[in-house]
Amino acid sequence: MPLDYWRLSGFYFFYFALLGAYIPYWGLYLSASGFSALEIGYLTGMVMATKVVAPSLWGWLGDRSGRRLRIIRLGSLLAFLCFCGIFVSLDFAWLMLVVAAFSFFWNAVLPQFEVITLDHLASEYNRYSQVRVWGSVGFIGAVVGLGWLFDLIPVTGLPLVMGALLAGIWLCSLWVRDGKRAVRHSSAAGLGEVLRRNTVWAFLVACFLLQIAHGPYYTFFSLYLEGLQYNRTLIGQLWALGVVAEVLLFLGMHRILPRFGVRRIMLWSLGLAALRWLMIGFGATSLPVLLLAQCLHAASFGAFHAVSIELIRRSFPVGLAGQGQAIYSGISFGAGGAAGAVISGYLWDYDPQLTFVIASVASGLACLLAWRFIQEPDPEPVPVEQA
């Protein structure tokens, strides 16, 4: 499917290029605009908080209506229009409203697009990472290019870049074709049955803990390095290094996953995540330590996300696929990410290293939970009774 491949990859490219603009530079932009660490924590946490509600609502609509692509296109357009409110005022209350509105739509589209992608891949689902890798390429291009750019011009130009990338997401959504798999409506009892399985609920709690652990990294990593006298070009390159490691893993994941399985990869990912946060917290003054810690992004995000998508595919039947992706996004990147951002916002001025210690502990708890309760899921989704 050469043309479908590029259509799907283009959407991931722009979506994660936006993340590449937002994650490393949003905190720097807010700081340059005069916001405090606590306010930065709240503004970052708001983006994560909308993931708790928006993906589940849109996932339910996608599964029930079967018009998943139409929902993605509408959400992408509304995200762009709402974000334009940032050019009206930088008052804290207004900016919270703008962030809540644009992220409500922006955060809803990716889980539904994951379903579209898996529908197109059909029996070649192991090749998901080869499509998703273009998101990582977009992220790398954004963090490196903007790191260089913001050493030349003020970081207050960030909203113009983010607005352009949001427009790119919407335009790419118009190019994508709908998936081929028919929607089968499932009862609420079917969803409850899936969520009560030990592997599923333990996986979701582990996701929540891992994203709490990412809180100080996503919210303050750039500010942390800037305080240690790293320039913005190098900061961008360090962000990019993590994603390059992720790209290399994605390129080989279709071979790694069948060989080692979901459970084993997940345990290693969580264990290495715990190590990574300690390395950043206590070793960031050493560039070699920081380089190694960034390479571990392949484990703490890349490998974990890849096996998460596979676990959801195996655990949720076709009629619940959208809700499965939405619940994963809402609990992990939503609730976990928001909690991590706010907690790190409260603690950052007190002791930045303490926030990374807490991150390491959260990752370690997730690893123990996964070891105790998560089993290798069945190769194919377990069917549930249809309504």
C-alpha positions in Angstrom: 0.0 0.0 0.0 2.6 2.6 -1.1 0.2 5.6 -1.4 -1.7 4.7 1.8 1.7 4.4 3.6 2.6 8.0 2.7 -0.8 9.3 3.6 -0.7 7.7 7.0 2.9 8.7 7.5 2.3 12.3 6.6 -0.3 12.7 9.4 2.1 11.2 11.9 4.9 13.5 10.6 3.0 16.7 11.3 1.4 15.5 14.5 4.7 14.6 16.1 6.5 17.6 14.6 4.0 19.7 16.6 5.0 17.7 19.7 8.6 18.4 18.8 7.8 22.1 18.9 5.6 21.9 22.0 7.4 19.6 24.4 10.9 21.1 24.4 10.0 24.7 23.8 6.6 25.4 25.4 8.1 25.7 28.9 10.8 28.0 27.5 8.2 30.1 25.7 6.0 30.4 28.8 9.1 31.3 31.0 10.1 34.0 28.4 6.5 35.3 28.6 6.8 35.8 32.3 4.9 32.8 33.7 6.1 31.2 37.0 7.1 27.5 37.4 3.7 26.7 39.0 1.8 28.5 36.2 3.9 26.6 33.6 3.0 23.4 35.4 -0.7 24.2 35.2 -0.6 25.3 31.6 1.3 22.1 30.6 -0.9 20.0 32.8 -4.0 21.4 31.1 -2.9 19.9 27.8 -2.5 16.5 29.5 -5.8 16.8 31.5 -7.9 17.2 28.3 -6.6 13.7 27.3 -8.6 12.2 30.2 -12.0 13.2 28.7 -11.5 14.0 25.0 -10.1 10.7 23.7 -12.8 8.6 25.5 -15.6 10.8 24.2 -14.3 10.8 20.7 -13.5 7.1 20.8 -17.0 6.3 21.8 -18.3 8.4 19.0 -16.0 6.8 16.5 -16.9 3.3 17.5 -20.7 4.0 17.5 -20.9 6.1 14.4 -18.3 4.4 12.2 -17.3 7.9 10.9 -13.9 7.9 12.5 -12.1 9.8 9.8 -14.7 12.5 9.7 -14.2 13.0 13.5 -10.4 13.2 13.0 -10.8 15.9 10.3 -13.2 18.0 12.3 -11.0 17.7 15.4 -7.9 18.7 13.6 -9.6 21.8 12.1 -11.1 22.9 15.5 -7.7 22.4 17.2 -6.1 24.8 14.7 -8.9 27.4 15.1 -8.9 27.3 18.9 -5.1 27.6 19.0 -5.3 30.9 17.1 -6.7 32.4 20.3 -3.2 32.5 21.7 -2.6 35.6 19.4 -5.4 37.5 21.2 -3.9 37.7 24.7 -1.4 36.1 27.1 -3.4 36.6 30.2 -3.1 33.5 32.3 -6.8 32.7 32.6 -7.3 33.3 28.8 -4.3 31.2 27.9 -5.7 28.4 30.1 -8.9 28.6 28.2 -7.1 28.5 24.8 -4.9 25.6 25.8 -8.0 23.7 27.2 -9.9 24.3 23.9 -7.3 23.5 21.4 -5.9 20.5 23.3 -9.4 19.0 23.7 -9.6 18.5 20.0 -5.9 17.9 19.3 -5.6 15.2 21.9 -8.7 13.4 20.6 -7.5 12.8 17.0 -4.4 10.6 17.5 -6.1 7.6 19.3 -8.7 7.5 16.5 -6.0 7.7 13.9 -4.2 4.8 15.4 -7.3 2.7 14.7 -7.4 3.9 11.1 -3.7 3.0 10.7 -4.2 -0.6 12.1 -7.3 -1.0 9.8 -5.1 -0.2 6.8 -2.3 -2.5 8.0 -4.8 -5.4 8.5 -2.7 -8.6 8.9 0.6 -6.7 8.7 0.0 -5.1 12.1 3.6 -5.8 13.1 4.6 -3.1 10.6 2.8 -0.4 12.6 6.2 1.0 13.8 7.4 1.5 10.2 4.5 3.9 9.7 4.7 5.5 13.1 8.5 6.1 12.6 7.7 9.1 10.5 6.2 10.8 13.5 9.6 10.4 15.1 11.2 11.9 12.0 8.9 14.9 12.3 9.7 15.3 16.0 13.4 15.2 15.3 13.2 17.8 12.5 11.2 20.1 14.8 13.4 19.9 17.9 16.7 20.3 15.9 15.4 23.0 13.6 13.8 25.0 16.3 16.7 24.6 18.6 18.9 26.3 16.0 16.2 28.9 15.2 15.6 29.9 18.8 19.3 30.6 19.3 18.9 33.2 16.5 15.5 34.6 17.3 13.3 34.9 20.5 11.4 31.8 21.5 8.3 33.9 21.6 7.9 33.0 17.9 6.8 29.5 18.9 3.0 30.0 18.5 3.5 30.8 14.8 5.3 27.5 14.3 2.7 25.5 16.3 -0.2 27.1 14.4 1.4 26.2 11.0 1.9 22.6 12.2 -1.7 22.3 13.4 -2.8 23.5 9.9 -0.5 20.7 8.4 -2.2 18.1 10.6 -5.6 19.1 9.3 -4.5 19.2 5.7 -3.0 15.7 6.0 -6.2 14.4 7.5 -8.0 15.4 4.3 -5.6 13.2 2.3 -6.0 10.0 4.3 -8.6 7.4 3.2 -10.9 5.7 5.7 -10.0 2.3 7.0 -11.4 -0.9 5.5 -12.5 -2.7 8.7 -16.2 -2.5 9.5 -17.3 -1.2 12.9 -19.2 -3.6 15.1 -21.1 -2.1 18.0 -20.3 -3.6 21.4 -22.2 -3.4 24.6 -21.0 -1.5 27.7 -20.7 -4.9 29.4 -18.2 -6.0 26.8 -16.0 -3.0 27.6 -16.3 -3.7 31.3 -15.3 -7.3 30.8 -12.2 -6.3 29.0 -11.2 -3.7 31.6 -11.6 -6.2 34.5 -8.9 -8.5 33.1 -5.8 -8.4 35.2 -3.5 -7.7 32.3 -5.6 -4.8 31.1 -6.2 -2.9 34.4 -2.6 -3.5 35.5 -1.3 -2.2 32.1 -3.4 0.9 32.4 -2.2 1.7 36.0 1.4 1.1 34.8 0.8 3.5 31.9 -0.5 6.1 34.4 2.6 5.7 36.6 5.0 5.9 33.7 3.5 9.1 32.5 3.7 10.6 35.9 7.4 9.8 35.7 7.7 11.6 32.4 6.2 14.8 34.0 9.4 16.6 35.0 11.0 15.5 31.7 8.3 16.9 29.4 7.7 20.0 31.5 11.1 21.1 32.7 13.8 19.2 30.9 14.7 22.2 28.6 14.6 24.6 31.5 16.7 22.2 33.5 19.4 22.0 30.9 19.3 25.7 30.2 20.0 26.3 33.9 23.0 24.0 33.5 24.3 26.3 30.8 23.5 24.1 27.8 22.6 26.3 24.7 19.3 25.8 22.9 20.9 24.2 19.8 22.4 21.5 22.0 19.2 21.2 24.0 17.3 20.6 20.7 19.9 18.0 19.7 19.6 16.2 23.0 15.8 16.0 22.5 16.4 14.7 19.0 18.9 12.1 20.1 16.2 10.5 22.3 13.9 10.3 19.3 16.7 9.0 16.9 17.1 6.1 19.4 13.3 5.7 19.3 13.4 5.7 15.4 16.0 2.9 15.3 13.9 0.8 17.7 10.7 1.4 15.7 12.5 0.3 12.5 13.3 -3.1 14.1 10.3 -3.5 16.3 8.4 -5.7 13.8 11.2 -8.3 14.3 11.8 -7.6 18.1 8.2 -8.0 19.1 7.5 -11.5 17.8 10.8 -12.7 19.3 10.6 -11.3 22.8 6.8 -10.7 23.3 4.8 -7.9 24.9 5.4 -8.7 28.6 9.2 -9.0 28.4 9.7 -5.8 26.4 7.4 -3.9 28.7 9.3 -5.0 31.9 12.6 -4.0 30.4 11.2 -0.7 29.2 9.9 0.2 32.7 13.1 -0.9 34.4 15.3 1.2 32.1 12.9 4.2 32.5 13.6 4.1 36.2 17.3 4.2 35.6 17.0 7.0 33.0 15.4 9.5 35.4 18.1 8.9 38.0 20.7 9.5 35.3 19.1 12.8 34.3 18.5 13.9 37.9 22.0 13.3 39.2 24.2 13.1 36.1 23.0 15.9 33.8 26.2 17.9 34.3 28.0 15.2 32.5 27.3 15.2 28.8 28.2 11.5 28.3 25.7 10.5 31.0 23.1 12.7 29.5 23.7 11.2 26.0 23.2 7.7 27.4 20.1 8.8 29.3 18.6 10.2 26.1 19.3 7.0 24.3 17.1 5.2 26.9 14.2 7.1 25.4 14.0 4.2 23.0 12.9 2.1 26.1 11.0 4.5 28.3 8.8 5.7 25.4 9.5 3.9 22.1 9.4 0.3 23.1 6.7 0.8 25.8 4.4 2.6 23.3 4.9 0.0 20.6 4.0 -2.9 22.9 1.2 -0.8 24.4 -0.4 -0.5 20.9 0.0 -4.2 20.4 -1.4 -5.1 23.8 -4.5 -2.9 23.1 -4.9 -4.5 19.7 -4.9 -8.0 21.2 -7.0 -7.1 24.3 -9.8 -5.0 22.8 -12.1 -6.4 20.0 -12.8 -4.6 16.8 -16.0 -2.9 18.0 -14.1 -1.5 21.0 -10.8 -0.6 19.2 -11.4 3.2 19.3 -12.4 3.2 23.0 -9.4 1.0 23.8 -7.0 3.5 22.2 -8.8 6.4 23.9 -8.7 4.8 27.4 -5.0 4.2 26.9 -4.4 7.8 25.9 -6.6 9.2 28.5 -5.2 7.3 31.5 -1.6 7.5 30.5 -0.8 10.7 28.5 -3.9 12.4 30.0 -4.3 11.7 33.7 -0.7 10.5 34.2 0.8 13.3 32.1 -1.3 16.0 33.9 -0.5 14.6 37.3 3.2 14.5 36.4 3.2 18.1 35.1 1.4 19.5 38.1 3.5 17.5 40.7 6.7 18.6 39.1 5.4 22.2 38.9 4.9 22.2 42.7 8.3 20.6 43.4 10.6 22.1 40.8 11.5 25.3 42.6 12.1 23.3 45.8 14.4 20.6 44.3 14.6 19.6 40.7 16.5 16.4 41.5 13.7 15.3 43.8 11.3 15.4 41.0 13.4 13.0 39.0 13.8 10.7 42.0 10.0 10.6 42.3 9.9 9.8 38.5 12.2 6.9 39.0 10.2 5.5 41.9 7.0 5.8 39.8 8.6 3.9 37.0 9.9 1.2 39.4 6.4 0.8 40.9 5.0 0.4 37.3 7.6 -2.3 36.6 6.7 -4.3 39.8 3.0 -4.0 38.9 3.6 -5.3 35.4 5.8 -8.1 36.6 3.1 -9.3 39.1 -0.1 -8.9 37.0 0.6 -8.6 33.2 0.7 -11.8 31.2 1.5 -12.2 27.6 -1.8 -11.4 25.8 -3.4 -13.7 23.3 -2.1 -13.3 19.7 -5.5 -12.0 18.5 -8.2 -10.0 20.2 -10.6 -11.9 22.4 -14.1 -11.6 21.0 -16.9 -10.2 23.2 -20.6 -10.6 22.7 -22.1 -8.1 20.3 -25.0 -5.9 21.3 
